[in-house]
Amino acid sequence: MRKLADAKSFERGERYFAAGQVKRVTLNGSTVSATVDGTRTYRVRLDVTPTGLSGRCSCPYGMDGAFCKHCVAASLAWLEQGGEVAESRQKPLSDKRLRLFLRGCDQEWLIEQLMTAAKSDHLLRARLAAAAGHGDAFDDRDVRERLERAIHIHDFVDYAGAYGYFAHVGDALDEVEKLVHGGFADAAIILAEHALELLESSGELVDDSDGGLSDAIARAEEIHLAACEAGSPDPVELAERLLTRALDSAYEVFFDVLPDYEEVLGPAGVARLRELVEEAWQKLPSKKPNDYSGRRLVITHLMEQLAESAGGTNGLVEVLARDVSSAYDVLRIAERLCADGRDDEALTWLDRGLTDFDPDSRLRDLAAEIHVRAGRRNQAGEMLWANFTARPTLDSYRALRQVTAEDFPAWRERALAFLADAPPAAAPWSRGRSTLVEILLAEDEVGAAWQAAVDGGCTDGLWLRLARARAASHPADAIPVLLRAAEQAIELRNRDSYQVAARLLVETKALFTRCDRAEDFQEHMAAVRHDHRTKWALRQELDRARLP
């Protein structure tokens, strides 16, 4: 272990072991498995081979191949238990050979084995009872209680405990899933719905930084759908429950009832769902701008699905057109019309959106696409010019170039003049002359880009890119920019930034050499080392880079 782990990992592993943070050490032949409680619960596997010991851990350090502190702690726990290994387990008995064995067994012995197994396996007992003609219902009390014990939370579960919490939730959901394949799908439907209720009620009491809650809800939904497909739920009652749960959910449970449940619901269930959704839709008040309530979202989403299913594009547009209160509402209608090949109707909606609401670049983008398809490149250019002047970026400039094609030279001259004439202080989007510099650099107009930056400034990162491009022909111009970037990196005061500074200084050294100013670089480095003489980590990085 001391050879495999570095000194710090070994010391921390000893502390973890001494604190009792190693759990469930199990041995399977020459493989040792354990879990170790750290910032979260980690899984460790140790393999004892004729050539030595190896370890793997689910922590980031261990996943990179290192023998981490968790591997050390698990190894110490295994040694405390005796450090023994055993012969590897034999291959499992095949089904064919097991059947042959059972056929020759005494009947009373088989009965005792089944009764013993049925005491701890409620699913097996229920199947035996059903086979005996004693009803076909599954007593779900044990599984229900297990779900409640695993999911219900009394106190907040922080990030460190969330992994273990969701592991227990997964184990409980496994028991529900077994019912689907064990002949009790109808019981699994009710239990899956109960699990979803519990997960939603506990959602605010657990740290979901890693998405464990979303995964658990998705898993419960998958089990529910599989159970409905395997079982025989009443389609009307199922439709009512699905809609009730969808409307009450804060986590979009059963949000995609259609098309997921369409086959399960059948004509009767879909008809009931449509009746309930349309009733709720009619009761919704007129939409106000920025109204994003969960109930409205679910009802509108389901209404759109039903309308599209019954009436295609016309049905969907009719629903969407009822509550147009933003440019995005217009965009959705226009996109659907375009997808259906109805560009002229889409353009009419886009014109309305650009007139009725604040300018939206997405509406202009789609309008430009329609104009291009119709051969109206000049109109498309005007749309994208409005986007460019509203927010000049390299992307909006490229979009304008792509659309205007052979007419772009005139648009380019207009765009560069616009950027050059805009006062930097009056154009916060420009970050000085950053957009102009970026465009000129992308077009390999390094000299013009350099002059634009000198005249109006640009962002630090762009200055660095520009200096490196400028260095090919004017190394002396690039030197001050790289030195300033190195000093800014040093001021961040961390190991990574010191490494960046060292690389920049190495790069600058080559420029000084090209300018026959090697002595000037020596003087600069002497000043750097003197001014930052207390930063030992910086000195280390400078030495590693072999800088004077």
C-alpha positions as CSV (number, residue, x, y, z in Angstrom):
1,M,0.0,0.0,0.0
2,R,2.8,2.4,0.8
3,K,4.3,1.8,-2.6
4,L,1.0,2.3,-4.4
5,A,-0.2,5.4,-2.5
6,D,1.6,8.7,-2.1
7,A,2.3,9.8,1.5
8,K,-0.6,12.2,1.7
9,S,-3.1,9.7,0.5
10,F,-1.8,7.0,2.9
11,E,-2.1,9.4,5.8
12,R,-5.6,10.4,5.0
13,G,-6.6,6.8,4.3
14,E,-5.4,5.9,7.8
15,R,-7.6,8.7,9.3
16,Y,-10.6,7.5,7.3
17,F,-10.1,3.9,8.5
18,A,-9.6,5.0,12.1
19,A,-12.8,7.1,12.0
20,G,-14.8,4.0,10.9
21,Q,-15.7,5.5,7.5
22,V,-15.2,2.1,5.7
23,K,-18.5,0.2,5.3
24,R,-19.5,-3.2,4.0
25,V,-16.2,-4.9,3.3
26,T,-16.9,-8.1,1.3
27,L,-14.7,-10.7,-0.2
28,N,-15.3,-12.6,-3.4
29,G,-12.4,-14.8,-4.2
30,S,-9.4,-12.5,-4.6
31,T,-11.5,-9.4,-5.0
32,V,-12.3,-7.1,-2.0
33,S,-15.2,-4.6,-2.3
34,A,-16.1,-1.8,0.2
35,T,-17.7,1.6,0.4
36,V,-16.0,4.5,2.1
37,D,-17.8,7.6,3.4
38,G,-16.0,10.7,2.3
39,T,-17.5,13.9,0.8
40,R,-19.9,11.4,-0.6
41,T,-20.1,7.5,-0.6
42,Y,-17.4,6.0,-2.8
43,R,-17.1,2.4,-4.1
44,V,-13.7,0.7,-3.8
45,R,-12.6,-2.5,-5.4
46,L,-9.3,-4.2,-4.5
47,D,-7.8,-7.0,-6.6
48,V,-5.2,-9.3,-5.0
49,T,-3.1,-11.0,-7.7
50,P,0.1,-13.1,-7.7
51,T,2.0,-9.9,-8.7
52,G,0.6,-7.7,-6.0
53,L,-2.4,-5.4,-5.1
54,S,-4.4,-3.1,-7.3
55,G,-7.2,-0.8,-6.4
56,R,-10.0,1.2,-8.1
57,C,-12.3,3.8,-6.7
58,S,-15.3,5.8,-7.9
59,C,-13.7,9.1,-6.7
60,P,-12.2,11.4,-9.3
61,Y,-8.7,10.7,-8.2
62,G,-9.2,7.0,-8.1
63,M,-10.9,7.0,-11.5
64,D,-7.7,8.5,-12.9
65,G,-5.9,5.3,-11.9
66,A,-4.4,6.5,-8.6
67,F,-4.4,4.4,-5.4
68,C,-6.4,7.0,-3.5
69,K,-7.1,7.5,0.2
70,H,-10.3,5.5,-0.1
71,C,-8.4,2.5,-1.5
72,V,-6.0,2.9,1.5
73,A,-8.8,3.0,4.0
74,A,-10.5,-0.1,2.4
75,S,-7.2,-2.0,2.3
76,L,-6.6,-1.3,6.0
77,A,-10.1,-2.5,6.9
78,W,-9.5,-5.7,4.9
79,L,-6.2,-6.3,6.6
80,E,-7.9,-5.8,10.0
81,Q,-10.3,-8.6,9.1
82,G,-7.4,-10.9,8.4
83,G,-6.3,-9.9,4.9
84,E,-7.4,-13.3,3.6
85,V,-8.4,-14.2,0.0
86,A,-10.2,-17.3,-1.2
87,E,-10.6,-19.3,-4.3
88,S,-12.6,-17.7,-7.0
89,R,-16.2,-18.8,-7.1
90,Q,-17.2,-21.5,-9.4
91,K,-19.2,-20.7,-12.5
92,P,-22.9,-20.6,-11.8
93,L,-24.9,-23.8,-12.4
94,S,-26.7,-23.7,-15.7
95,D,-30.5,-23.7,-15.8
96,K,-30.5,-27.1,-17.6
97,R,-28.4,-28.8,-14.9
98,L,-30.4,-27.2,-12.1
99,R,-33.7,-28.5,-13.7
100,L,-32.2,-32.0,-13.8
101,F,-31.2,-31.7,-10.2
102,L,-34.7,-30.5,-9.0
103,R,-36.5,-33.3,-10.9
104,G,-34.7,-35.8,-8.8
105,C,-35.3,-34.1,-5.4
106,D,-37.7,-35.2,-2.7
107,Q,-41.0,-33.4,-2.9
108,E,-41.1,-32.6,0.8
109,W,-37.6,-31.1,0.6
110,L,-38.7,-28.9,-2.4
111,I,-41.8,-27.7,-0.5
112,E,-39.6,-26.7,2.5
113,Q,-37.2,-24.8,0.3
114,L,-40.1,-22.9,-1.4
115,M,-41.8,-22.1,1.9
116,T,-38.5,-20.8,3.3
117,A,-37.9,-18.6,0.2
118,A,-41.5,-17.3,0.3
119,K,-41.1,-16.0,3.8
120,S,-38.6,-13.4,2.6
121,D,-39.7,-13.0,-1.0
122,H,-43.2,-11.5,-1.0
123,L,-43.4,-11.6,-4.7
124,L,-42.8,-15.3,-4.8
125,R,-45.4,-15.9,-2.0
126,A,-47.9,-13.9,-4.0
127,R,-47.3,-15.9,-7.1
128,L,-47.6,-19.2,-5.3
129,A,-50.9,-17.9,-3.7
130,A,-52.2,-16.9,-7.1
131,A,-51.3,-20.3,-8.5
132,A,-53.1,-21.9,-5.6
133,G,-56.3,-20.0,-6.6
134,H,-56.1,-17.8,-3.5
135,G,-56.6,-14.5,-5.3
136,D,-54.3,-12.7,-7.7
137,A,-53.7,-9.5,-5.8
138,F,-50.4,-8.5,-4.5
139,D,-50.1,-7.4,-0.9
140,D,-48.1,-4.2,-1.4
141,R,-47.7,-3.2,2.2
142,D,-44.1,-4.2,2.5
143,V,-43.0,-2.6,-0.7
144,R,-45.0,0.5,0.1
145,E,-43.3,0.8,3.5
146,R,-39.9,0.3,1.9
147,L,-40.6,3.1,-0.5
148,E,-41.6,5.3,2.3
149,R,-38.5,4.5,4.4
150,A,-36.2,5.1,1.5
151,I,-37.8,8.3,0.1
152,H,-39.4,10.1,3.0
153,I,-37.1,12.7,4.6
154,H,-37.3,14.3,8.0
155,D,-34.2,16.5,7.8
156,F,-32.3,18.1,4.9
157,V,-30.0,15.7,3.0
158,D,-26.9,17.6,2.0
159,Y,-24.6,16.9,-1.0
160,A,-22.4,14.5,1.0
161,G,-25.5,12.3,1.9
162,A,-27.3,12.7,-1.4
163,Y,-25.5,9.8,-3.2
164,G,-26.4,7.3,-0.5
165,Y,-29.9,8.6,-0.3
166,F,-30.6,8.1,-4.0
167,A,-28.9,4.7,-3.9
168,H,-31.5,3.6,-1.3
169,V,-34.3,5.2,-3.5
170,G,-33.0,3.2,-6.4
171,D,-33.1,0.0,-4.5
172,A,-36.7,0.6,-3.4
173,L,-37.7,1.3,-7.0
174,D,-36.0,-2.0,-8.0
175,E,-38.6,-3.8,-5.9
176,V,-41.4,-2.0,-7.7
177,E,-39.9,-2.9,-11.1
178,K,-39.7,-6.6,-10.1
179,L,-43.5,-6.6,-9.8
180,V,-43.8,-5.6,-13.5
181,H,-42.0,-8.7,-14.7
182,G,-43.3,-10.9,-11.9
183,G,-46.9,-10.9,-12.9
184,F,-48.2,-8.0,-10.7
185,A,-48.0,-5.0,-13.1
186,D,-51.3,-3.5,-11.7
187,A,-49.8,-3.3,-8.2
188,A,-46.6,-1.8,-9.7
189,I,-48.8,1.0,-11.3
190,I,-50.1,2.1,-7.9
191,L,-46.7,1.8,-6.2
192,A,-45.0,3.8,-8.9
193,E,-47.5,6.6,-8.5
194,H,-47.0,6.5,-4.8
195,A,-43.2,6.7,-5.3
196,L,-43.7,9.8,-7.5
197,E,-45.8,11.4,-4.8
198,L,-43.1,10.7,-2.2
199,L,-40.3,12.0,-4.4
200,E,-42.1,15.2,-5.1
201,S,-42.9,15.8,-1.5
202,S,-39.2,15.3,-0.5
203,G,-37.7,17.1,-3.4
204,E,-36.9,20.4,-1.6
205,L,-35.2,18.5,1.3
206,V,-32.4,16.9,-0.7
207,D,-29.4,18.5,-2.4
208,D,-30.0,17.7,-6.1
209,S,-26.7,19.2,-7.5
210,D,-25.9,15.9,-9.3
211,G,-29.5,15.5,-10.7
212,G,-30.3,12.5,-8.5
213,L,-33.9,13.6,-7.9
214,S,-34.5,14.1,-11.6
215,D,-33.1,10.6,-12.4
216,A,-35.2,9.0,-9.7
217,I,-38.4,10.7,-11.0
218,A,-37.6,9.6,-14.5
219,R,-37.0,6.0,-13.3
220,A,-40.3,5.9,-11.5
221,E,-42.0,7.3,-14.6
222,E,-40.4,4.6,-16.8
223,I,-41.5,1.9,-14.3
224,H,-45.1,3.3,-14.3
225,L,-45.3,3.3,-18.1
226,A,-43.9,-0.3,-18.3
227,A,-46.4,-1.4,-15.7
228,C,-49.3,0.2,-17.6
229,E,-48.2,-1.5,-20.8
230,A,-47.9,-4.9,-19.0
231,G,-51.0,-4.5,-16.8
232,S,-54.7,-3.8,-17.4
233,P,-55.5,-0.3,-15.9
234,D,-58.9,1.2,-16.5
235,P,-58.1,3.7,-19.4
236,V,-60.6,6.4,-18.2
237,E,-59.4,6.3,-14.6
238,L,-55.8,6.2,-15.7
239,A,-56.3,9.3,-17.9
240,E,-57.8,11.1,-14.9
241,R,-55.0,10.2,-12.6
242,L,-52.3,11.1,-15.2
243,L,-53.8,14.6,-15.7
244,T,-54.3,15.3,-12.0
245,R,-50.7,14.3,-11.3
246,A,-49.4,16.4,-14.3
247,L,-51.3,19.5,-13.2
248,D,-50.2,19.2,-9.5
249,S,-46.5,18.4,-10.3
250,A,-43.7,20.9,-9.8
251,Y,-41.3,18.5,-11.6
252,E,-43.2,18.0,-14.9
253,V,-44.2,14.5,-13.9
254,F,-46.3,12.9,-16.8
255,F,-45.6,16.1,-18.8
256,D,-45.5,14.0,-22.0
257,V,-48.6,11.9,-21.5
258,L,-48.9,12.1,-25.2
259,P,-47.5,10.3,-27.1
260,D,-46.1,8.1,-24.3
261,Y,-49.4,6.8,-23.0
262,E,-51.5,7.1,-26.2
263,E,-51.4,3.3,-26.9
264,V,-52.0,2.4,-23.2
265,L,-55.0,4.8,-22.9
266,G,-56.6,3.7,-26.2
267,P,-59.5,5.6,-27.7
268,A,-61.5,5.7,-24.5
269,G,-58.7,7.0,-22.4
270,V,-57.5,9.6,-25.0
271,A,-61.1,10.8,-25.3
272,R,-61.4,11.4,-21.6
273,L,-58.0,13.1,-21.5
274,R,-59.1,15.4,-24.3
275,E,-62.3,16.2,-22.5
276,L,-60.5,17.1,-19.3
277,V,-57.7,19.1,-21.0
278,E,-60.2,21.1,-23.2
279,E,-62.3,21.9,-20.1
280,A,-59.2,23.1,-18.3
281,W,-58.1,25.0,-21.4
282,Q,-61.3,26.9,-21.7
283,K,-61.1,28.0,-18.0
284,L,-57.6,29.5,-18.4
285,P,-57.6,33.3,-18.3
286,S,-56.1,35.2,-21.1
287,K,-52.3,35.0,-21.0
288,K,-50.4,37.9,-19.8
289,P,-46.8,38.7,-20.8
290,N,-44.3,36.6,-18.8
291,D,-47.0,34.3,-17.5
292,Y,-45.1,31.0,-17.0
293,S,-47.2,29.3,-14.3
294,G,-46.7,25.6,-14.1
295,R,-50.4,24.8,-14.5
296,R,-50.8,26.9,-17.6
297,L,-47.6,25.3,-19.0
298,V,-49.0,21.8,-18.6
299,I,-52.5,22.5,-19.9
300,T,-51.1,24.4,-22.9
301,H,-48.6,21.7,-23.7
302,L,-51.2,18.9,-23.5
303,M,-53.6,21.0,-25.5
304,E,-51.0,21.5,-28.2
305,Q,-50.3,17.8,-28.3
306,L,-54.0,16.9,-28.6
307,A,-54.6,19.6,-31.3
308,E,-51.7,18.5,-33.4
309,S,-52.7,14.9,-33.1
310,A,-56.2,15.7,-34.3
311,G,-55.7,18.6,-36.7
312,G,-52.0,18.7,-37.7
313,T,-50.5,22.1,-38.2
314,N,-53.8,23.9,-38.5
315,G,-55.0,22.5,-35.2
316,L,-51.7,23.4,-33.4
317,V,-51.6,26.9,-34.9
318,E,-55.2,27.5,-33.7
319,V,-54.2,26.6,-30.2
320,L,-51.0,28.7,-30.3
321,A,-52.7,31.7,-31.8
322,R,-55.1,32.0,-28.9
323,D,-52.6,33.5,-26.5
324,V,-49.9,35.4,-28.4
325,S,-48.3,37.6,-25.8
326,S,-44.6,37.6,-26.9
327,A,-42.3,37.4,-29.8
328,Y,-41.5,33.8,-28.8
329,D,-45.2,32.9,-29.2
330,V,-45.1,34.3,-32.7
331,L,-41.8,32.4,-33.4
332,R,-43.3,29.0,-32.5
333,I,-46.2,29.6,-34.9
334,A,-43.9,30.7,-37.7
335,E,-41.5,27.8,-37.2
336,R,-44.4,25.3,-37.4
337,L,-45.7,26.9,-40.6
338,C,-42.3,26.8,-42.1
339,A,-41.9,23.2,-41.2
340,D,-45.1,22.6,-43.1
341,G,-43.9,24.5,-46.2
342,R,-46.1,27.5,-45.6
343,D,-43.5,30.2,-45.8
344,D,-45.8,33.0,-46.8
345,E,-48.1,32.5,-43.8
346,A,-45.1,32.3,-41.6
347,L,-43.7,35.6,-42.9
348,T,-47.1,37.3,-42.2
349,W,-46.8,36.1,-38.6
350,L,-43.2,37.3,-38.4
351,D,-44.1,40.7,-39.7
352,R,-46.8,40.9,-37.0
353,G,-44.3,39.8,-34.3
354,L,-41.7,42.4,-35.4
355,T,-44.4,45.1,-35.3
356,D,-46.3,44.2,-32.1
357,F,-43.3,43.2,-29.8
358,D,-39.8,44.3,-29.0
359,P,-37.4,43.5,-31.8
360,D,-36.3,39.9,-31.6
361,S,-33.3,38.6,-33.5
362,R,-34.9,35.1,-33.8
363,L,-37.8,36.5,-35.7
364,R,-35.5,38.3,-38.1
365,D,-33.3,35.1,-38.5
366,L,-36.3,33.1,-39.6
367,A,-37.6,35.8,-41.9
368,A,-34.2,36.0,-43.5
369,E,-34.3,32.2,-44.1
370,I,-37.7,32.6,-45.8
371,H,-36.5,35.4,-48.0
372,V,-33.4,33.4,-49.1
373,R,-35.6,30.4,-50.0
374,A,-37.7,32.8,-52.2
375,G,-34.6,34.3,-53.8
376,R,-35.0,37.7,-52.0
377,R,-31.4,38.0,-50.7
378,N,-31.6,41.8,-50.4
379,Q,-34.6,41.6,-48.0
380,A,-32.8,38.8,-46.1
381,G,-29.8,41.1,-45.8
382,E,-31.9,43.9,-44.4
383,M,-33.2,41.6,-41.7
384,L,-29.8,40.4,-40.7
385,W,-28.4,43.9,-40.9
386,A,-30.9,44.9,-38.3
387,N,-29.7,42.0,-36.1
388,F,-26.0,43.1,-36.6
389,T,-26.6,46.7,-35.7
390,A,-28.6,45.7,-32.6
391,R,-25.9,43.4,-31.4
392,P,-22.7,43.4,-33.5
393,T,-20.8,40.2,-33.1
394,L,-18.6,38.0,-35.3
395,D,-21.5,35.5,-35.5
396,S,-24.0,38.2,-36.7
397,Y,-21.4,39.4,-39.2
398,R,-20.9,35.9,-40.6
399,A,-24.6,35.4,-40.8
400,L,-24.9,38.6,-42.9
401,R,-22.0,37.5,-45.1
402,Q,-23.5,34.0,-45.7
403,V,-26.9,35.4,-46.7
404,T,-25.8,38.3,-49.0
405,A,-23.3,36.1,-50.9
406,E,-21.9,37.9,-53.9
407,D,-23.3,41.2,-52.7
408,F,-21.4,41.0,-49.4
409,P,-18.6,43.4,-50.3
410,A,-21.0,46.3,-50.1
411,W,-22.5,45.1,-46.8
412,R,-18.9,44.5,-45.4
413,E,-17.9,48.1,-46.1
414,R,-21.1,49.3,-44.4
415,A,-20.6,47.0,-41.4
416,L,-16.9,48.0,-40.8
417,A,-17.8,51.7,-41.1
418,F,-20.6,51.2,-38.6
419,L,-18.2,49.6,-36.1
420,A,-15.5,52.2,-36.7
421,D,-17.8,55.1,-36.3
422,A,-19.6,54.0,-33.1
423,P,-18.0,55.8,-30.1
424,P,-16.6,53.0,-27.8
425,A,-18.1,54.6,-24.7
426,A,-21.6,54.8,-26.3
427,A,-21.5,51.2,-27.5
428,P,-21.2,48.8,-24.5
429,W,-21.6,45.8,-26.7
430,S,-18.4,46.7,-28.5
431,R,-16.0,46.4,-25.5
432,G,-13.9,49.1,-27.2
433,R,-13.3,48.0,-30.7
434,S,-13.4,44.3,-29.9
435,T,-16.0,43.3,-32.5
436,L,-14.2,45.2,-35.2
437,V,-10.8,43.7,-34.2
438,E,-12.3,40.2,-34.0
439,I,-13.8,40.5,-37.5
440,L,-10.6,41.8,-39.0
441,L,-8.6,39.1,-37.3
442,A,-11.0,36.4,-38.7
443,E,-10.3,37.9,-42.2
444,D,-6.5,37.8,-41.7
445,E,-6.4,41.6,-41.8
446,V,-3.9,41.7,-38.9
447,G,-2.6,45.2,-39.6
448,A,-6.0,46.8,-39.8
449,A,-7.0,44.8,-36.6
450,W,-4.0,46.1,-34.8
451,Q,-4.7,49.7,-35.7
452,A,-8.4,49.3,-34.7
453,A,-7.2,48.0,-31.3
454,V,-4.7,50.8,-30.9
455,D,-7.3,53.4,-31.8
456,G,-10.2,52.1,-29.7
457,G,-9.0,49.3,-27.5
458,C,-10.4,45.7,-27.1
459,T,-10.6,43.0,-24.4
460,D,-7.5,41.6,-22.8
461,G,-8.0,38.1,-24.4
462,L,-8.4,39.6,-27.8
463,W,-5.3,41.8,-27.3
464,L,-3.3,38.6,-26.6
465,R,-4.7,36.9,-29.8
466,L,-3.9,40.0,-31.8
467,A,-0.4,40.3,-30.4
468,R,0.4,36.7,-31.3
469,A,-0.8,37.4,-34.9
470,R,1.1,40.7,-35.0
471,A,4.3,39.1,-33.7
472,A,4.9,37.3,-37.1
473,S,5.8,40.6,-38.7
474,H,6.2,43.0,-35.8
475,P,7.6,41.2,-32.7
476,A,8.4,44.4,-30.9
477,D,4.7,45.5,-31.0
478,A,3.7,42.2,-29.4
479,I,6.2,42.2,-26.5
480,P,4.3,44.8,-24.2
481,V,1.0,43.0,-24.7
482,L,2.5,39.6,-23.6
483,L,4.3,41.1,-20.7
484,R,1.1,42.8,-19.5
485,A,-0.8,39.5,-19.8
486,A,1.9,37.7,-17.8
487,E,1.7,40.3,-15.0
488,Q,-2.1,40.0,-14.9
489,A,-1.7,36.2,-14.5
490,I,0.8,36.7,-11.7
491,E,-1.7,39.0,-9.8
492,L,-4.3,36.1,-9.7
493,R,-2.0,34.5,-7.1
494,N,-2.6,30.8,-7.7
495,R,-0.5,27.9,-9.1
496,D,-2.4,27.6,-12.4
497,S,-2.0,31.4,-13.1
498,Y,1.7,31.2,-12.3
499,Q,2.1,28.4,-14.9
500,V,0.3,30.6,-17.4
501,A,2.6,33.5,-16.6
502,A,5.7,31.3,-17.0
503,R,4.5,30.2,-20.4
504,L,3.8,33.8,-21.5
505,L,7.3,34.8,-20.4
506,V,8.9,32.0,-22.3
507,E,6.9,33.1,-25.4
508,T,8.1,36.7,-24.8
509,K,11.7,35.6,-24.4
510,A,11.6,34.4,-28.1
511,L,10.3,37.8,-29.2
512,F,13.0,39.7,-27.3
513,T,15.6,37.4,-29.0
514,R,14.2,38.1,-32.4
515,C,14.5,41.8,-31.7
516,D,18.1,41.4,-30.5
517,R,17.0,42.5,-27.0
518,A,18.1,39.5,-24.9
519,E,19.6,41.8,-22.3
520,D,16.4,43.7,-21.9
521,F,14.6,40.4,-21.2
522,Q,17.2,39.6,-18.6
523,E,16.5,42.9,-16.9
524,H,12.8,42.4,-17.0
525,M,13.1,38.9,-15.4
526,A,15.3,40.3,-12.7
527,A,12.6,42.9,-11.9
528,V,9.9,40.2,-11.9
529,R,11.8,38.0,-9.5
530,H,12.6,41.0,-7.2
531,D,9.0,42.4,-7.2
532,H,7.5,38.9,-6.5
533,R,10.2,37.5,-4.4
534,T,7.8,36.4,-1.7
535,K,5.8,34.2,-4.1
536,W,7.6,30.9,-3.8
537,A,5.2,29.0,-6.0
538,L,5.8,31.6,-8.8
539,R,9.6,31.1,-8.4
540,Q,9.1,27.4,-8.8
541,E,7.2,27.8,-12.0
542,L,9.8,30.3,-13.4
543,D,12.6,27.8,-12.5
544,R,10.7,24.9,-14.2
545,A,10.4,27.0,-17.3
546,R,14.2,27.7,-17.1
547,L,13.6,31.4,-17.1
548,P,16.5,33.7,-15.9
